């Protein structure tokens, strides 16, 4: 099964931010949708974030956003390729290292988690892109080359925005790059609905309420979608799947690009015992010291095997009930002439019907979450000879890719040989954004193939109508709807900011 590929992630820091700026702006403007992810310095009181009242939750999130900061931002731009297969995408991934210029709280628990997953705080303090939080200062958010101006470009692009468990992310993005977060949740959702008119999508909500996966934390959902997609590619039928392509960057870009191998899933054979807590929630208090396996690929395969075993068991039980029913019916007819058996009337009180209950193979349990194209010399993949498009993905059995293929294979082999129970650096914002976008693209293809939605034009505009502007709420049966109600008003800071966003550029 060919499902190995390499994801190039461009590291953006203060010393190359201006150089990469044109590439990032072009990638955002030409994308079909943009997936975002953040790494944060802390979240505050965890219990308050799970309060029964949604308003109380929002207050806790606002407090965290005002007192903590974004340490890194992942941006994955997915551009649908019209000249390729129906669902082929060119993906450009950026990992921006940030440094808040104001005082902020950083929690030891967050530091420990980030360090375990490869975050370099020395690099952040030495080369992080500086930014100020809160309201626009000196009306500079639409001018210059800085992170708040890049966020303004994202708003101007009017692209669908995709996040995973995105309420906290949206509050931090609002506070850090836009304006002070409003005091009321209704005001906040009203502002968001106008900031992102093409819609906000939450892959946590999609995987839990639409795909109904066994678990919905980011890495599990990505590995499951990636595995199912690779099966769709290699199947002879019309199984839905997507194709993902990347750029082959010029040599002068090599120091900026982090190649992330995504090796193929092998099998669940063997007796490796997985950590049940990590399997369910994607988080374990023992971290890398846990003696049990945190290998998400293995967890996905074992879940599938368990479902298949349960399906076979239900099938055997159904056959057994059917045999017992036949035997019981034949005992009622015992002694009757053979040619009369078909016409015998059987007393229903003596031989009650056996109910056959249809069981879904997709048994769900609600799980919680723990947690590139450029311009001249920057590899813009539009008419630039320095950057060629390469298909490094699960879309073909052909291993002859455009250039750089031996390098990709080396990365994959190295990943296979150094595979650990927890991959170091898994939670980098850039790669998390890529995983979020992949889940969304695959879910869109899968759901589109299963049901008949509205006309084609409407589907292109709304992507997943049933998931539009629905943000996942942990422990709740219904999502948060990002809409502007008749009883809420937009915040004053938002109104002023939107005037600037849509005004003529300086």
C-alpha positions as CSV (number, residue, x, y, z in Angstrom):
1,X,0.0,0.0,0.0
2,X,1.6,3.2,-1.2
3,X,0.9,5.8,1.5
4,X,4.4,7.2,2.3
5,X,5.1,10.8,1.5
6,X,7.1,13.8,2.8
7,X,5.6,17.1,3.9
8,X,7.8,20.1,3.3
9,X,7.2,22.7,6.1
10,X,8.8,26.1,5.7
11,X,10.1,27.5,9.0
12,X,9.4,31.2,9.2
13,X,11.4,33.3,11.7
14,X,12.2,37.0,12.2
15,X,15.3,36.8,10.0
16,X,13.5,35.4,6.9
17,X,10.0,36.8,7.5
18,X,10.3,39.6,4.9
19,X,11.9,37.3,2.4
20,X,9.0,34.8,2.7
21,X,6.3,37.4,3.0
22,X,5.3,37.5,-0.7
23,X,5.1,33.7,-0.9
24,X,2.8,33.5,2.1
25,X,0.5,36.2,0.9
26,X,0.3,34.5,-2.6
27,X,-0.3,31.1,-1.0
28,X,-3.2,32.5,1.1
29,X,-4.8,34.4,-1.7
30,X,-4.7,31.6,-4.2
31,X,-5.8,28.8,-1.7
32,X,-9.2,27.1,-1.7
33,X,-9.1,27.0,2.1
34,X,-6.6,27.7,4.9
35,X,-6.0,25.4,7.9
36,X,-4.6,27.0,11.1
37,X,-3.1,25.7,14.3
38,X,-1.4,27.4,17.3
39,X,1.0,26.5,20.1
40,X,0.2,28.4,23.2
41,X,2.1,29.4,26.4
42,X,-0.7,28.1,28.6
43,X,-4.4,27.7,29.0
44,X,-5.1,28.6,32.6
45,X,-7.5,26.7,34.8
46,X,-8.4,23.5,33.0
47,X,-11.6,23.0,35.0
48,X,-12.9,26.5,34.1
49,X,-12.4,25.7,30.4
50,X,-14.8,22.7,30.8
51,X,-17.4,24.6,32.9
52,X,-21.0,23.5,32.4
53,X,-22.0,27.0,31.3
54,X,-20.7,28.0,27.9
55,X,-20.5,31.7,29.0
56,X,-18.3,30.6,32.0
57,X,-16.1,28.7,29.6
58,X,-15.8,31.7,27.3
59,X,-14.8,33.9,30.3
60,X,-12.0,31.5,31.2
61,X,-10.8,31.3,27.5
62,X,-10.8,35.2,27.4
63,X,-8.7,35.3,30.5
64,X,-6.2,32.8,29.1
65,X,-6.0,34.7,25.8
66,X,-5.3,38.0,27.5
67,X,-2.7,36.7,29.9
68,X,-1.0,34.0,27.7
69,X,0.4,34.2,24.2
70,X,0.8,32.3,20.9
71,X,4.3,30.8,20.6
72,X,4.0,29.5,17.1
73,X,1.4,29.6,14.3
74,X,0.9,27.0,11.6
75,X,-0.6,27.9,8.3
76,X,-1.5,25.2,5.7
77,X,-2.8,26.6,2.4
78,X,-4.7,24.0,0.3
79,X,-5.3,24.9,-3.3
80,X,-7.6,22.8,-5.4
81,X,-6.0,21.9,-8.8
82,X,-8.6,22.3,-11.6
83,X,-6.3,20.6,-14.1
84,X,-5.9,17.5,-12.1
85,X,-8.2,14.9,-10.5
86,X,-11.5,16.1,-9.0
87,X,-10.0,16.3,-5.5
88,X,-6.3,17.1,-6.0
89,X,-4.7,19.8,-3.9
90,X,-1.4,21.8,-3.9
91,X,-0.4,22.2,-0.3
92,X,2.0,24.8,1.1
93,X,2.8,24.7,4.8
94,X,4.4,27.4,7.0
95,X,5.5,27.2,10.6
96,X,5.9,30.7,12.1
97,X,7.9,31.1,15.3
98,X,6.5,34.0,17.3
99,X,7.5,36.1,20.2
100,X,5.1,38.4,22.1
101,X,6.6,41.7,22.9
102,X,4.5,42.2,26.0
103,X,4.6,40.3,29.4
104,X,2.7,37.0,29.3
105,X,2.4,33.9,31.5
106,X,4.1,30.7,30.4
107,X,3.0,27.6,32.3
108,X,5.5,24.9,33.3
109,X,3.1,22.2,32.1
110,X,3.0,23.8,28.6
111,X,6.7,24.1,28.5
112,X,7.2,20.5,29.4
113,X,4.7,19.3,26.8
114,X,6.3,21.5,24.0
115,X,9.8,20.5,24.8
116,X,8.9,16.8,24.8
117,X,7.6,17.4,21.2
118,X,10.6,19.3,19.9
119,X,9.8,22.9,20.5
120,X,13.0,25.0,20.8
121,X,12.5,27.9,23.2
122,X,16.1,29.1,22.6
123,X,15.2,29.5,18.9
124,X,12.0,31.3,19.8
125,X,13.6,33.9,22.0
126,X,16.5,34.4,19.6
127,X,14.6,34.5,16.3
128,X,10.8,34.7,17.1
129,X,8.7,37.2,15.0
130,X,7.7,40.0,17.5
131,X,4.1,41.1,17.8
132,X,1.9,43.1,20.2
133,X,-1.5,41.9,21.4
134,X,-4.9,43.7,21.6
135,X,-6.2,46.6,19.6
136,X,-4.6,48.1,16.5
137,X,-1.7,50.4,17.5
138,X,-0.9,53.4,15.3
139,X,-3.3,52.0,12.6
140,X,-0.4,49.9,11.3
141,X,-2.2,46.5,10.9
142,X,-2.7,47.1,7.2
143,X,0.8,48.3,6.5
144,X,4.3,46.9,6.8
145,X,5.5,43.3,7.1
146,X,4.5,41.8,10.5
147,X,2.3,39.1,11.8
148,X,-0.8,41.3,12.4
149,X,-0.6,42.5,8.8
150,X,-0.4,38.9,7.7
151,X,-3.6,38.1,9.6
152,X,-5.2,41.1,7.9
153,X,-4.3,39.6,4.5
154,X,-5.9,36.3,5.7
155,X,-9.2,38.3,6.4
156,X,-9.0,40.1,3.1
157,X,-8.6,36.8,1.2
158,X,-12.1,35.7,2.4
159,X,-11.1,32.0,2.4
160,X,-12.8,29.2,4.5
161,X,-10.8,28.7,7.7
162,X,-10.3,25.2,9.2
163,X,-9.2,24.4,12.8
164,X,-9.3,21.5,15.1
165,X,-11.2,22.0,18.4
166,X,-10.9,25.6,17.4
167,X,-12.7,27.8,20.0
168,X,-9.6,28.4,22.0
169,X,-7.5,29.0,18.9
170,X,-9.9,31.6,17.5
171,X,-9.9,33.5,20.8
172,X,-6.1,33.6,20.9
173,X,-5.9,34.6,17.2
174,X,-8.4,37.4,17.9
175,X,-6.6,38.7,21.0
176,X,-3.1,38.4,19.6
177,X,-3.5,39.6,16.0
178,X,-6.8,41.5,15.8
179,X,-8.3,43.2,18.9
180,X,-9.2,42.7,22.5
181,X,-11.6,39.8,22.8
182,X,-15.2,40.9,23.6
183,X,-16.6,40.3,27.0
184,X,-19.7,38.5,25.7
185,X,-19.7,35.2,23.7
186,X,-22.5,36.4,21.5
187,X,-20.5,39.5,20.5
188,X,-17.4,37.3,19.8
189,X,-19.3,34.9,17.5
190,X,-20.9,37.9,15.7
191,X,-17.5,39.3,15.0
192,X,-16.1,36.0,13.8
193,X,-19.0,35.5,11.4
194,X,-18.1,38.8,9.7
195,X,-14.3,38.3,9.9
196,X,-14.6,35.0,8.0
197,X,-17.6,35.2,5.6
198,X,-16.6,32.0,3.8
199,X,-17.0,30.1,7.0
200,X,-15.2,28.4,9.9
201,X,-14.9,24.6,10.0
202,X,-13.9,22.5,13.0
203,X,-12.4,19.1,12.1
204,X,-13.0,18.0,15.7
205,X,-16.7,18.4,15.2
206,X,-16.5,16.8,11.7
207,X,-14.7,13.7,12.9
208,X,-16.9,13.2,16.0
209,X,-20.4,14.1,14.6
210,X,-20.0,13.4,10.9
211,X,-17.4,10.7,10.4
212,X,-18.0,9.2,13.9
213,X,-14.5,8.0,14.4
214,X,-13.6,5.9,17.5
215,X,-11.5,8.9,18.7
216,X,-11.3,12.4,17.5
217,X,-8.0,13.9,18.7
218,X,-6.0,15.4,15.9
219,X,-3.3,12.8,15.3
220,X,-5.7,9.9,15.5
221,X,-8.2,11.5,13.1
222,X,-5.4,12.3,10.6
223,X,-3.8,8.8,10.7
224,X,-7.3,7.3,10.2
225,X,-8.2,9.5,7.3
226,X,-4.7,9.0,5.8
227,X,-5.0,5.2,6.0
228,X,-8.5,5.2,4.5
229,X,-7.4,7.5,1.8
230,X,-4.5,5.3,0.8
231,X,-6.9,2.4,0.6
232,X,-9.1,4.4,-1.7
233,X,-6.1,5.2,-3.9
234,X,-5.1,1.5,-4.3
235,X,-8.6,0.1,-4.7
236,X,-9.9,-0.7,-8.2
237,X,-13.3,0.7,-7.6
238,X,-14.5,4.3,-7.1
239,X,-13.6,4.5,-3.4
240,X,-13.4,8.3,-2.5
241,X,-9.9,9.7,-2.0
242,X,-7.9,12.8,-2.4
243,X,-4.5,13.7,-3.9
244,X,-2.0,15.9,-2.2
245,X,0.9,17.6,-4.0
246,X,3.8,19.7,-2.8
247,X,6.4,22.0,-4.2
248,X,10.0,21.1,-4.8
249,X,11.8,24.1,-3.4
250,X,15.0,25.6,-4.8
251,X,18.3,24.9,-3.2
252,X,18.6,28.3,-1.6
253,X,15.4,27.4,0.4
254,X,16.8,24.2,1.8
255,X,17.8,25.9,5.1
256,X,14.2,27.0,5.6
257,X,12.5,23.7,4.8
258,X,11.8,21.0,7.4
259,X,10.9,17.8,5.6
260,X,8.4,15.8,7.7
261,X,8.2,12.1,6.6
262,X,4.8,10.4,6.8
263,X,5.7,6.7,6.5
264,X,3.2,4.1,5.4
265,X,1.2,2.1,8.0
266,X,2.3,-1.5,8.1
267,X,0.2,-3.8,10.2
268,X,-1.1,-4.3,13.8
269,X,0.5,-7.8,14.1
270,X,2.5,-8.5,17.2
271,X,1.8,-8.1,20.9
272,X,2.7,-4.5,21.5
273,X,0.4,-3.2,24.2
274,X,-1.0,0.3,23.6
275,X,-1.7,2.9,26.3
276,X,-5.4,3.0,26.7
277,X,-5.5,6.6,28.0
278,X,-3.4,7.8,25.1
279,X,-5.5,5.7,22.7
280,X,-8.7,7.4,23.9
281,X,-7.6,11.0,24.4
282,X,-4.3,11.5,22.6
283,X,-2.6,12.4,25.9
284,X,-0.9,10.5,28.7
285,X,0.3,12.0,32.1
286,X,3.4,9.8,31.9
287,X,4.4,11.3,28.5
288,X,7.5,9.6,27.0
289,X,8.1,7.7,30.2
290,X,5.0,5.6,29.7
291,X,6.0,1.9,29.3
292,X,3.1,1.4,26.9
293,X,3.0,2.3,23.2
294,X,1.8,5.7,22.0
295,X,2.1,4.7,18.3
296,X,-1.1,6.2,16.8
297,X,-0.7,4.1,13.6
298,X,-0.8,1.0,15.8
299,X,-3.8,2.3,17.8
300,X,-5.8,3.0,14.6
301,X,-5.1,-0.5,13.2
302,X,-5.9,-2.2,16.5
303,X,-9.2,-0.2,16.7
304,X,-10.0,-1.4,13.2
305,X,-9.2,-5.0,14.1
306,X,-11.4,-4.7,17.2
307,X,-14.3,-3.4,15.2
308,X,-13.9,-6.2,12.7
309,X,-13.8,-8.8,15.4
310,X,-17.0,-7.4,16.9
311,X,-18.6,-7.4,13.5
312,X,-17.7,-11.1,13.0
313,X,-19.0,-11.9,16.5
314,X,-22.3,-10.2,15.8
315,X,-22.6,-12.1,12.5
316,X,-22.0,-15.4,14.2
317,X,-24.6,-14.5,16.9
318,X,-27.1,-13.6,14.2
319,X,-26.5,-16.9,12.4
320,X,-26.9,-18.8,15.7
321,X,-30.2,-17.1,16.5
322,X,-31.4,-17.9,13.0
323,X,-30.6,-21.6,13.4
324,X,-32.3,-21.7,16.8
325,X,-35.4,-20.1,15.2
326,X,-35.4,-22.6,12.4
327,X,-35.0,-25.5,14.9
328,X,-37.8,-24.2,17.1
329,X,-40.1,-23.8,14.1
330,X,-39.3,-27.3,12.9
331,X,-40.1,-28.8,16.3
332,X,-43.6,-27.3,16.1
333,X,-44.1,-29.1,12.7
334,X,-42.7,-32.4,13.9
335,X,-44.8,-35.4,12.9
336,X,-46.7,-33.6,10.1
337,X,-46.5,-35.0,6.5
338,X,-43.7,-33.5,4.6
339,X,-45.9,-32.2,1.9
340,X,-48.0,-30.3,4.4
341,X,-45.2,-28.5,6.3
342,X,-45.2,-25.4,4.1
343,X,-48.9,-24.9,4.9
344,X,-48.8,-25.4,8.7
345,X,-49.8,-22.5,10.8
346,X,-47.4,-21.9,13.6
347,X,-48.6,-20.4,16.9
348,X,-46.7,-17.1,17.4
349,X,-47.0,-17.4,21.2
350,X,-45.1,-20.7,21.1
351,X,-42.5,-19.5,18.6
352,X,-41.9,-15.8,19.1
353,X,-40.1,-13.9,16.4
354,X,-36.5,-13.2,17.0
355,X,-35.7,-9.5,16.6
356,X,-32.6,-8.8,14.5
357,X,-31.0,-5.6,15.7
358,X,-28.9,-3.8,13.0
359,X,-25.7,-2.8,14.6
360,X,-23.5,-0.1,13.1
361,X,-19.9,-1.1,12.4
362,X,-18.9,2.4,13.3
363,X,-19.3,2.3,17.1
364,X,-18.5,5.7,18.5
365,X,-17.4,6.9,21.8
366,X,-17.0,10.6,22.4
367,X,-13.3,11.2,23.1
368,X,-11.6,14.3,24.3
369,X,-8.7,16.2,22.9
370,X,-5.5,16.7,24.8
371,X,-4.5,19.3,23.9
372,X,4.6,26.4,-0.4
373,X,4.7,28.4,-2.7
374,X,6.9,31.5,-3.0
375,X,8.1,34.3,-5.3
376,X,11.5,34.8,-7.0
377,X,14.0,32.9,-4.8
378,X,11.1,31.9,-2.5
379,X,9.6,29.3,-4.8
380,X,6.2,30.6,-5.9
381,X,4.7,27.6,-7.7
382,X,3.0,29.7,-10.4
383,X,5.2,30.2,-13.4
384,X,8.4,30.0,-11.4
385,X,11.2,27.9,-12.8
386,X,12.9,27.5,-9.3
387,X,9.9,25.6,-7.9
388,X,8.4,22.6,-9.5
389,X,5.3,20.9,-8.3
390,X,5.8,17.3,-7.1
391,X,3.4,14.7,-6.3
392,X,4.8,13.2,-3.1
393,X,1.6,11.6,-1.9
394,X,-0.7,8.7,-1.8
395,X,-2.2,9.2,-5.3
396,X,-0.2,6.7,-7.3
397,X,1.9,3.6,-7.3
398,X,4.4,5.3,-9.5
399,X,7.5,6.1,-7.5
400,X,9.1,8.4,-10.1
401,X,8.3,11.8,-8.7
402,X,9.6,15.1,-10.0
403,X,13.1,15.5,-8.6
404,X,14.1,15.2,-5.0
405,X,12.6,11.7,-4.8
406,X,15.7,10.0,-3.5
407,X,15.8,12.6,-0.7
408,X,12.2,11.9,0.1
409,X,12.8,8.1,0.3
410,X,15.8,8.7,2.6
411,X,13.5,10.7,4.9
412,X,10.9,7.9,4.9
413,X,13.5,5.2,5.6
414,X,14.9,7.2,8.4
415,X,11.4,7.7,9.9
416,X,10.8,3.9,9.7
417,X,14.0,3.0,11.4
418,X,13.7,5.6,14.1
419,X,10.0,5.1,14.8
420,X,9.3,5.6,18.5
421,X,6.1,5.2,20.5
422,X,5.7,9.0,20.4
423,X,7.1,11.0,17.5
424,X,9.2,13.9,18.6
425,X,8.0,17.2,17.1
426,X,4.5,15.8,16.2
427,X,2.8,18.8,17.7
428,X,4.6,21.5,15.7
429,X,2.0,24.1,14.6
430,X,2.8,23.8,10.9
431,X,2.4,20.0,10.7
432,X,-0.7,20.2,12.9
433,X,-2.2,22.7,10.4
434,X,-1.3,20.3,7.6
435,X,-3.1,17.4,9.4
436,X,-6.1,19.6,10.1
437,X,-6.4,20.5,6.4
438,X,-5.9,16.9,5.3
439,X,-8.7,15.7,7.5
440,X,-11.0,18.5,6.1
441,X,-10.2,17.7,2.5
442,X,-10.7,14.0,2.9
443,X,-13.9,14.5,4.9
444,X,-15.3,16.8,2.2
445,X,-14.6,14.1,-0.4
446,X,-16.0,11.3,1.7
447,X,-19.2,13.1,2.7
448,X,-19.7,14.4,-0.8
449,X,-19.6,10.9,-2.2
450,X,-22.0,9.4,0.4
451,X,-24.8,11.9,0.0
452,X,-26.5,14.1,-2.6
453,X,-26.1,17.7,-1.5
454,X,-27.2,20.9,-3.2
455,X,-26.0,21.9,-6.7
456,X,-22.3,21.9,-7.5
457,X,-21.9,25.7,-7.2
458,X,-23.4,25.7,-3.7
459,X,-21.1,22.8,-2.7
460,X,-18.0,24.7,-3.8
461,X,-19.1,27.7,-1.9
462,X,-19.9,26.0,1.4
463,X,-17.7,22.8,1.2
464,X,-19.5,21.0,4.1
465,X,-22.9,22.7,4.6
466,X,-23.8,20.5,7.6
467,X,-20.6,21.6,9.4
468,X,-20.4,25.3,8.4
469,X,-19.7,27.6,11.3
470,X,-20.1,24.8,13.9
471,X,-17.3,24.8,16.5
472,X,-16.8,21.8,18.8
473,X,-17.7,22.1,22.5
474,X,-16.1,19.5,24.7
475,X,-18.7,17.5,26.7
476,X,-21.6,19.0,24.8
477,X,-24.0,17.3,22.4
478,X,-24.4,20.4,20.3
479,X,-21.7,22.7,18.8
480,X,-21.2,26.4,19.1
481,X,-22.8,28.1,16.1
482,X,-20.7,31.0,14.8
483,X,-23.5,33.4,13.7
484,X,-24.6,36.9,14.4
485,X,-28.0,36.8,16.1
486,X,-30.6,39.5,16.0
487,X,-29.9,40.2,19.7
488,X,-26.2,40.7,19.5
489,X,-24.1,43.5,18.1
490,X,-20.5,43.5,16.8
491,X,-17.9,45.0,19.1
492,X,-16.7,48.6,18.5
493,X,-13.1,47.5,18.0
494,X,-14.2,45.0,15.4
495,X,-16.3,47.5,13.4
496,X,-13.3,49.9,13.3
497,X,-11.0,47.1,12.3
498,X,-13.2,45.8,9.5
499,X,-13.4,49.3,8.0
500,X,-9.6,49.2,7.9
501,X,-9.5,45.7,6.5
502,X,-11.8,46.5,3.6
503,X,-10.5,50.0,3.0
504,X,-8.3,50.8,0.0
505,X,-4.8,49.6,0.6
506,X,-2.1,52.1,1.4
